[in-house]
Amino acid sequence: MRFKPKKQTTKVDDLFSIRMGLTKTGDVKLEMDYVDPEIFKQSMEKEAPNFQDTWKVTSLLRFLKASGDRIMEKANGYLI
C-alpha cells in the first residue's frame, strides 16, 4: 500500500456564507452568516494597513450581503 502525503491546505476565514439544511424532523433551515463590511474595513485598516485590496473585499461583502438578503427573503416563499 502506498502512502499518499496529505495535500497541504490553506486556512480560510469565512467572511460570508449561506447555508441550507434539513433537520431530523424534516424542517428546512436557512442561515446566512457574514462579516459586517464596515467592521471588516475598519479592522483591516487598523490591523493590516498594507493590504491593498481592502476596498475590493469590502465591496464584495456589501454585494454578497445584499444578494444574500434577497435570497433569504425569496427563499422564505418556498418554505411557507
Biopython code that builds the backbone (N, CA, C, O; Angstrom):
import numpy as np
from Bio.PDB.StructureBuilder import StructureBuilder

atoms = [
    (1, "MET", "N", (0.843, -1.170, 0.000)),
    (1, "MET", "CA", (0.000, 0.000, 0.000)),
    (1, "MET", "C", (0.894, 1.241, 0.000)),
    (1, "MET", "O", (1.851, 1.340, 0.767)),
    (2, "ARG", "N", (0.562, 2.156, -0.858)),
    (2, "ARG", "CA", (1.326, 3.400, -0.953)),
    (2, "ARG", "C", (0.808, 4.435, 0.029)),
    (2, "ARG", "O", (-0.390, 4.540, 0.290)),
    (3, "PHE", "N", (1.736, 5.180, 0.554)),
    (3, "PHE", "CA", (1.384, 6.278, 1.446)),
    (3, "PHE", "C", (1.251, 7.543, 0.608)),
    (3, "PHE", "O", (2.179, 7.925, -0.104)),
    (4, "LYS", "N", (0.115, 8.176, 0.696)),
    (4, "LYS", "CA", (-0.088, 9.446, -0.008)),
    (4, "LYS", "C", (0.019, 10.578, 1.005)),
    (4, "LYS", "O", (-0.738, 10.614, 1.975)),
    (5, "PRO", "N", (0.938, 11.487, 0.793)),
    (5, "PRO", "CA", (1.034, 12.612, 1.723)),
    (5, "PRO", "C", (-0.224, 13.474, 1.635)),
    (5, "PRO", "O", (-0.829, 13.617, 0.573)),
    (6, "LYS", "N", (-0.596, 14.036, 2.765)),
    (6, "LYS", "CA", (-1.758, 14.916, 2.779)),
    (6, "LYS", "C", (-1.479, 16.152, 1.939)),
    (6, "LYS", "O", (-0.392, 16.728, 1.978)),
    (7, "LYS", "N", (-2.483, 16.535, 1.190)),
    (7, "LYS", "CA", (-2.376, 17.754, 0.411)),
    (7, "LYS", "C", (-2.398, 18.947, 1.364)),
    (7, "LYS", "O", (-3.265, 19.051, 2.232)),
    (8, "GLN", "N", (-1.447, 19.827, 1.188)),
    (8, "GLN", "CA", (-1.358, 20.986, 2.059)),
    (8, "GLN", "C", (-2.523, 21.928, 1.756)),
    (8, "GLN", "O", (-2.810, 22.229, 0.598)),
    (9, "THR", "N", (-3.176, 22.380, 2.805)),
    (9, "THR", "CA", (-4.302, 23.288, 2.629)),
    (9, "THR", "C", (-4.010, 24.611, 3.313)),
    (9, "THR", "O", (-3.191, 24.694, 4.229)),
    (10, "THR", "N", (-4.686, 25.624, 2.854)),
    (10, "THR", "CA", (-4.571, 26.949, 3.437)),
    (10, "THR", "C", (-5.800, 27.202, 4.288)),
    (10, "THR", "O", (-6.925, 26.961, 3.848)),
    (11, "LYS", "N", (-5.594, 27.684, 5.501)),
    (11, "LYS", "CA", (-6.726, 28.008, 6.364)),
    (11, "LYS", "C", (-7.447, 29.215, 5.785)),
    (11, "LYS", "O", (-6.822, 30.201, 5.396)),
    (12, "VAL", "N", (-8.761, 29.123, 5.736)),
    (12, "VAL", "CA", (-9.588, 30.194, 5.191)),
    (12, "VAL", "C", (-10.548, 30.662, 6.278)),
    (12, "VAL", "O", (-11.247, 29.850, 6.885)),
    (13, "ASP", "N", (-10.582, 31.952, 6.521)),
    (13, "ASP", "CA", (-11.542, 32.517, 7.459)),
    (13, "ASP", "C", (-12.801, 32.893, 6.685)),
    (13, "ASP", "O", (-12.726, 33.597, 5.678)),
    (14, "ASP", "N", (-13.951, 32.428, 7.151)),
    (14, "ASP", "CA", (-15.204, 32.723, 6.471)),
    (14, "ASP", "C", (-15.572, 34.189, 6.642)),
    (14, "ASP", "O", (-15.522, 34.735, 7.744)),
    (15, "LEU", "N", (-15.941, 34.813, 5.534)),
    (15, "LEU", "CA", (-16.419, 36.190, 5.559)),
    (15, "LEU", "C", (-17.903, 36.258, 5.214)),
    (15, "LEU", "O", (-18.592, 37.204, 5.596)),
    (16, "PHE", "N", (-18.397, 35.235, 4.479)),
    (16, "PHE", "CA", (-19.799, 35.205, 4.069)),
    (16, "PHE", "C", (-20.205, 33.765, 3.782)),
    (16, "PHE", "O", (-19.443, 32.998, 3.195)),
    (17, "SER", "N", (-21.409, 33.412, 4.200)),
    (17, "SER", "CA", (-21.926, 32.088, 3.836)),
    (17, "SER", "C", (-23.445, 32.072, 3.925)),
    (17, "SER", "O", (-24.049, 32.759, 4.749)),
    (18, "ILE", "N", (-24.044, 31.268, 3.054)),
    (18, "ILE", "CA", (-25.465, 30.932, 3.138)),
    (18, "ILE", "C", (-25.515, 29.423, 3.213)),
    (18, "ILE", "O", (-24.838, 28.721, 2.461)),
    (19, "ARG", "N", (-26.322, 28.940, 4.129)),
    (19, "ARG", "CA", (-26.376, 27.502, 4.345)),
    (19, "ARG", "C", (-27.831, 27.054, 4.428)),
    (19, "ARG", "O", (-28.670, 27.715, 5.040)),
    (20, "MET", "N", (-28.105, 25.925, 3.803)),
    (20, "MET", "CA", (-29.427, 25.331, 3.885)),
    (20, "MET", "C", (-29.267, 23.919, 4.401)),
    (20, "MET", "O", (-28.406, 23.171, 3.938)),
    (21, "GLY", "N", (-30.105, 23.553, 5.367)),
    (21, "GLY", "CA", (-30.025, 22.214, 5.924)),
    (21, "GLY", "C", (-31.406, 21.663, 6.209)),
    (21, "GLY", "O", (-32.408, 22.374, 6.145)),
    (22, "LEU", "N", (-31.433, 20.395, 6.520)),
    (22, "LEU", "CA", (-32.674, 19.705, 6.837)),
    (22, "LEU", "C", (-32.522, 19.089, 8.222)),
    (22, "LEU", "O", (-31.592, 18.321, 8.466)),
    (23, "THR", "N", (-33.432, 19.426, 9.121)),
    (23, "THR", "CA", (-33.370, 18.877, 10.468)),
    (23, "THR", "C", (-33.884, 17.443, 10.476)),
    (23, "THR", "O", (-34.481, 16.986, 9.502)),
    (24, "LYS", "N", (-33.654, 16.750, 11.558)),
    (24, "LYS", "CA", (-34.126, 15.362, 11.684)),
    (24, "LYS", "C", (-35.642, 15.272, 11.661)),
    (24, "LYS", "O", (-36.199, 14.224, 11.336)),
    (25, "THR", "N", (-36.314, 16.371, 12.006)),
    (25, "THR", "CA", (-37.779, 16.381, 11.986)),
    (25, "THR", "C", (-38.332, 16.810, 10.632)),
    (25, "THR", "O", (-39.548, 16.890, 10.457)),
    (26, "GLY", "N", (-37.449, 17.086, 9.673)),
    (26, "GLY", "CA", (-37.889, 17.432, 8.321)),
    (26, "GLY", "C", (-38.062, 18.910, 8.059)),
    (26, "GLY", "O", (-38.571, 19.295, 7.007)),
    (27, "ASP", "N", (-37.653, 19.738, 8.988)),
    (27, "ASP", "CA", (-37.742, 21.187, 8.787)),
    (27, "ASP", "C", (-36.523, 21.672, 7.999)),
    (27, "ASP", "O", (-35.399, 21.230, 8.234)),
    (28, "VAL", "N", (-36.768, 22.581, 7.067)),
    (28, "VAL", "CA", (-35.677, 23.199, 6.314)),
    (28, "VAL", "C", (-35.201, 24.411, 7.098)),
    (28, "VAL", "O", (-36.005, 25.209, 7.579)),
    (29, "LYS", "N", (-33.915, 24.535, 7.217)),
    (29, "LYS", "CA", (-33.339, 25.658, 7.946)),
    (29, "LYS", "C", (-32.391, 26.414, 7.020)),
    (29, "LYS", "O", (-31.512, 25.821, 6.395)),
    (30, "LEU", "N", (-32.580, 27.720, 6.942)),
    (30, "LEU", "CA", (-31.701, 28.601, 6.168)),
    (30, "LEU", "C", (-30.947, 29.507, 7.122)),
    (30, "LEU", "O", (-31.517, 30.046, 8.071)),
    (31, "GLU", "N", (-29.672, 29.665, 6.862)),
    (31, "GLU", "CA", (-28.842, 30.544, 7.687)),
    (31, "GLU", "C", (-27.925, 31.375, 6.794)),
    (31, "GLU", "O", (-27.382, 30.886, 5.803)),
    (32, "MET", "N", (-27.773, 32.608, 7.159)),
    (32, "MET", "CA", (-26.806, 33.467, 6.479)),
    (32, "MET", "C", (-25.894, 34.035, 7.543)),
    (32, "MET", "O", (-26.356, 34.536, 8.569)),
    (33, "ASP", "N", (-24.611, 33.957, 7.299)),
    (33, "ASP", "CA", (-23.627, 34.463, 8.245)),
    (33, "ASP", "C", (-22.626, 35.311, 7.458)),
    (33, "ASP", "O", (-22.185, 34.916, 6.379)),
    (34, "TYR", "N", (-22.280, 36.448, 7.992)),
    (34, "TYR", "CA", (-21.365, 37.336, 7.268)),
    (34, "TYR", "C", (-20.658, 38.271, 8.234)),
    (34, "TYR", "O", (-21.115, 38.520, 9.349)),
    (35, "VAL", "N", (-19.539, 38.773, 7.768)),
    (35, "VAL", "CA", (-18.814, 39.817, 8.489)),
    (35, "VAL", "C", (-19.357, 41.146, 7.986)),
    (35, "VAL", "O", (-19.444, 41.367, 6.779)),
    (36, "ASP", "N", (-19.720, 42.023, 8.900)),
    (36, "ASP", "CA", (-20.215, 43.337, 8.512)),
    (36, "ASP", "C", (-19.129, 44.057, 7.704)),
    (36, "ASP", "O", (-17.991, 44.168, 8.160)),
    (37, "PRO", "N", (-19.475, 44.545, 6.508)),
    (37, "PRO", "CA", (-18.468, 45.180, 5.649)),
    (37, "PRO", "C", (-17.731, 46.345, 6.308)),
    (37, "PRO", "O", (-16.524, 46.501, 6.120)),
    (38, "GLU", "N", (-18.440, 47.152, 7.070)),
    (38, "GLU", "CA", (-17.793, 48.314, 7.691)),
    (38, "GLU", "C", (-16.842, 47.892, 8.810)),
    (38, "GLU", "O", (-15.780, 48.489, 8.985)),
    (39, "ILE", "N", (-17.222, 46.879, 9.554)),
    (39, "ILE", "CA", (-16.334, 46.373, 10.603)),
    (39, "ILE", "C", (-15.099, 45.738, 9.971)),
    (39, "ILE", "O", (-13.986, 45.903, 10.468)),
    (40, "PHE", "N", (-15.302, 45.007, 8.867)),
    (40, "PHE", "CA", (-14.171, 44.420, 8.146)),
    (40, "PHE", "C", (-13.219, 45.522, 7.693)),
    (40, "PHE", "O", (-12.009, 45.427, 7.899)),
    (41, "LYS", "N", (-13.763, 46.560, 7.081)),
    (41, "LYS", "CA", (-12.940, 47.667, 6.575)),
    (41, "LYS", "C", (-12.142, 48.322, 7.702)),
    (41, "LYS", "O", (-10.937, 48.542, 7.573)),
    (42, "GLN", "N", (-12.819, 48.629, 8.804)),
    (42, "GLN", "CA", (-12.140, 49.268, 9.936)),
    (42, "GLN", "C", (-11.052, 48.368, 10.517)),
    (42, "GLN", "O", (-9.959, 48.830, 10.845)),
    (43, "SER", "N", (-11.362, 47.086, 10.640)),
    (43, "SER", "CA", (-10.381, 46.141, 11.189)),
    (43, "SER", "C", (-9.159, 46.018, 10.295)),
    (43, "SER", "O", (-8.027, 45.999, 10.778)),
    (44, "MET", "N", (-9.389, 45.934, 8.987)),
    (44, "MET", "CA", (-8.278, 45.798, 8.054)),
    (44, "MET", "C", (-7.418, 47.064, 8.028)),
    (44, "MET", "O", (-6.191, 46.989, 7.976)),
    (45, "GLU", "N", (-8.071, 48.221, 8.063)),
    (45, "GLU", "CA", (-7.307, 49.474, 8.065)),
    (45, "GLU", "C", (-6.440, 49.588, 9.324)),
    (45, "GLU", "O", (-5.342, 50.143, 9.284)),
    (46, "LYS", "N", (-6.945, 49.056, 10.434)),
    (46, "LYS", "CA", (-6.195, 49.123, 11.691)),
    (46, "LYS", "C", (-5.127, 48.035, 11.776)),
    (46, "LYS", "O", (-3.978, 48.314, 12.118)),
    (47, "GLU", "N", (-5.513, 46.783, 11.463)),
    (47, "GLU", "CA", (-4.634, 45.634, 11.678)),
    (47, "GLU", "C", (-3.739, 45.283, 10.494)),
    (47, "GLU", "O", (-2.665, 44.711, 10.681)),
    (48, "ALA", "N", (-4.170, 45.619, 9.276)),
    (48, "ALA", "CA", (-3.392, 45.273, 8.078)),
    (48, "ALA", "C", (-3.429, 46.425, 7.076)),
    (48, "ALA", "O", (-3.942, 46.276, 5.967)),
    (49, "PRO", "N", (-2.882, 47.572, 7.474)),
    (49, "PRO", "CA", (-2.975, 48.757, 6.616)),
    (49, "PRO", "C", (-2.279, 48.603, 5.262)),
    (49, "PRO", "O", (-2.584, 49.349, 4.331)),
    (50, "ASN", "N", (-1.365, 47.667, 5.137)),
    (50, "ASN", "CA", (-0.659, 47.479, 3.866)),
    (50, "ASN", "C", (-1.402, 46.579, 2.889)),
    (50, "ASN", "O", (-0.989, 46.447, 1.737)),
    (51, "PHE", "N", (-2.499, 45.954, 3.336)),
    (51, "PHE", "CA", (-3.297, 45.117, 2.439)),
    (51, "PHE", "C", (-4.024, 46.039, 1.473)),
    (51, "PHE", "O", (-4.860, 46.843, 1.884)),
    (52, "GLN", "N", (-3.704, 45.922, 0.188)),
    (52, "GLN", "CA", (-4.199, 46.893, -0.785)),
    (52, "GLN", "C", (-5.592, 46.613, -1.327)),
    (52, "GLN", "O", (-6.176, 47.475, -1.983)),
    (53, "ASP", "N", (-6.133, 45.440, -1.071)),
    (53, "ASP", "CA", (-7.435, 45.098, -1.645)),
    (53, "ASP", "C", (-8.581, 45.176, -0.639)),
    (53, "ASP", "O", (-9.634, 44.574, -0.853)),
    (54, "THR", "N", (-8.386, 45.906, 0.449)),
    (54, "THR", "CA", (-9.451, 46.030, 1.441)),
    (54, "THR", "C", (-10.729, 46.561, 0.810)),
    (54, "THR", "O", (-11.813, 46.052, 1.094)),
    (55, "TRP", "N", (-10.622, 47.560, -0.028)),
    (55, "TRP", "CA", (-11.825, 48.144, -0.636)),
    (55, "TRP", "C", (-12.529, 47.143, -1.545)),
    (55, "TRP", "O", (-13.757, 47.149, -1.626)),
    (56, "LYS", "N", (-11.769, 46.277, -2.238)),
    (56, "LYS", "CA", (-12.390, 45.269, -3.108)),
    (56, "LYS", "C", (-13.161, 44.243, -2.285)),
    (56, "LYS", "O", (-14.292, 43.889, -2.620)),
    (57, "VAL", "N", (-12.545, 43.772, -1.216)),
    (57, "VAL", "CA", (-13.192, 42.772, -0.366)),
    (57, "VAL", "C", (-14.407, 43.391, 0.317)),
    (57, "VAL", "O", (-15.448, 42.745, 0.435)),
    (58, "THR", "N", (-14.283, 44.630, 0.765)),
    (58, "THR", "CA", (-15.410, 45.325, 1.404)),
    (58, "THR", "C", (-16.569, 45.471, 0.426)),
    (58, "THR", "O", (-17.722, 45.237, 0.790)),
    (59, "SER", "N", (-16.275, 45.853, -0.805)),
    (59, "SER", "CA", (-17.321, 45.987, -1.827)),
    (59, "SER", "C", (-17.983, 44.646, -2.116)),
    (59, "SER", "O", (-19.202, 44.571, -2.265)),
    (60, "LEU", "N", (-17.188, 43.596, -2.192)),
    (60, "LEU", "CA", (-17.744, 42.264, -2.433)),
    (60, "LEU", "C", (-18.622, 41.832, -1.264)),
    (60, "LEU", "O", (-19.682, 41.243, -1.476)),
    (61, "LEU", "N", (-18.200, 42.113, -0.040)),
    (61, "LEU", "CA", (-19.029, 41.794, 1.124)),
    (61, "LEU", "C", (-20.371, 42.523, 1.073)),
    (61, "LEU", "O", (-21.406, 41.941, 1.396)),
    (62, "ARG", "N", (-20.358, 43.787, 0.670)),
    (62, "ARG", "CA", (-21.618, 44.543, 0.544)),
    (62, "ARG", "C", (-22.523, 43.899, -0.496)),
    (62, "ARG", "O", (-23.722, 43.738, -0.266)),
    (63, "PHE", "N", (-21.950, 43.530, -1.646)),
    (63, "PHE", "CA", (-22.715, 42.889, -2.711)),
    (63, "PHE", "C", (-23.294, 41.558, -2.244)),
    (63, "PHE", "O", (-24.476, 41.286, -2.454)),
    (64, "LEU", "N", (-22.469, 40.732, -1.614)),
    (64, "LEU", "CA", (-22.935, 39.423, -1.155)),
    (64, "LEU", "C", (-24.006, 39.552, -0.080)),
    (64, "LEU", "O", (-24.966, 38.781, -0.072)),
    (65, "LYS", "N", (-23.858, 40.511, 0.822)),
    (65, "LYS", "CA", (-24.862, 40.743, 1.862)),
    (65, "LYS", "C", (-26.197, 41.137, 1.230)),
    (65, "LYS", "O", (-27.237, 40.595, 1.604)),
    (66, "ALA", "N", (-26.183, 42.062, 0.287)),
    (66, "ALA", "CA", (-27.423, 42.493, -0.377)),
    (66, "ALA", "C", (-28.048, 41.331, -1.157)),
    (66, "ALA", "O", (-29.262, 41.131, -1.113)),
    (67, "SER", "N", (-27.225, 40.577, -1.860)),
    (67, "SER", "CA", (-27.718, 39.416, -2.607)),
    (67, "SER", "C", (-28.262, 38.355, -1.654)),
    (67, "SER", "O", (-29.307, 37.758, -1.911)),
    (68, "GLY", "N", (-27.558, 38.128, -0.569)),
    (68, "GLY", "CA", (-27.992, 37.154, 0.424)),
    (68, "GLY", "C", (-29.320, 37.535, 1.054)),
    (68, "GLY", "O", (-30.167, 36.674, 1.295)),
    (69, "ASP", "N", (-29.508, 38.830, 1.324)),
    (69, "ASP", "CA", (-30.784, 39.294, 1.876)),
    (69, "ASP", "C", (-31.927, 38.979, 0.913)),
    (69, "ASP", "O", (-32.995, 38.537, 1.337)),
    (70, "ARG", "N", (-31.703, 39.209, -0.390)),
    (70, "ARG", "CA", (-32.735, 38.907, -1.398)),
    (70, "ARG", "C", (-33.003, 37.406, -1.466)),
    (70, "ARG", "O", (-34.154, 36.979, -1.557)),
    (71, "ILE", "N", (-31.945, 36.613, -1.423)),
    (71, "ILE", "CA", (-32.099, 35.158, -1.468)),
    (71, "ILE", "C", (-32.904, 34.672, -0.265)),
    (71, "ILE", "O", (-33.834, 33.879, -0.414)),
    (72, "MET", "N", (-32.548, 35.143, 0.914)),
    (72, "MET", "CA", (-33.242, 34.718, 2.138)),
    (72, "MET", "C", (-34.724, 35.120, 2.083)),
    (72, "MET", "O", (-35.598, 34.344, 2.470)),
    (73, "GLU", "N", (-34.992, 36.319, 1.606)),
    (73, "GLU", "CA", (-36.382, 36.802, 1.505)),
    (73, "GLU", "C", (-37.177, 35.953, 0.520)),
    (73, "GLU", "O", (-38.293, 35.531, 0.827)),
    (74, "LYS", "N", (-36.620, 35.701, -0.651)),
    (74, "LYS", "CA", (-37.331, 34.917, -1.665)),
    (74, "LYS", "C", (-37.454, 33.447, -1.264)),
    (74, "LYS", "O", (-38.459, 32.805, -1.568)),
    (75, "ALA", "N", (-36.448, 32.917, -0.590)),
    (75, "ALA", "CA", (-36.480, 31.525, -0.170)),
    (75, "ALA", "C", (-37.590, 31.260, 0.837)),
    (75, "ALA", "O", (-38.148, 30.164, 0.883)),
    (76, "ASN", "N", (-37.907, 32.267, 1.642)),
    (76, "ASN", "CA", (-38.983, 32.095, 2.611)),
    (76, "ASN", "C", (-40.311, 31.775, 1.922)),
    (76, "ASN", "O", (-41.152, 31.083, 2.495)),
    (77, "GLY", "N", (-40.505, 32.271, 0.703)),
    (77, "GLY", "CA", (-41.706, 31.951, -0.068)),
    (77, "GLY", "C", (-41.816, 30.477, -0.410)),
    (77, "GLY", "O", (-42.920, 29.946, -0.536)),
    (78, "TYR", "N", (-40.681, 29.815, -0.560)),
    (78, "TYR", "CA", (-40.671, 28.383, -0.834)),
    (78, "TYR", "C", (-40.950, 27.565, 0.410)),
    (78, "TYR", "O", (-41.432, 26.437, 0.319)),
    (79, "LEU", "N", (-40.655, 28.116, 1.550)),
    (79, "LEU", "CA", (-40.712, 27.355, 2.794)),
    (79, "LEU", "C", (-42.022, 27.523, 3.556)),
    (79, "LEU", "O", (-42.286, 26.777, 4.499)),
    (80, "ILE", "N", (-42.833, 28.476, 3.168)),
    (80, "ILE", "CA", (-44.098, 28.729, 3.895)),
    (80, "ILE", "C", (-45.141, 27.723, 3.472)),
    (80, "ILE", "O", (-46.269, 27.761, 3.963)),
]
sb = StructureBuilder()
sb.init_structure("model")
sb.init_model(0)
sb.init_chain("A")
sb.init_seg("    ")
for serial, (resi, resn, name, xyz) in enumerate(atoms, 1):
    if name == "N":
        sb.init_residue(resn, " ", resi, " ")
    sb.init_atom(name, np.array(xyz, "f"), 0.0, 1.0, " ", f" {name:<3s}", serial, name[0])
structure = sb.get_structure()
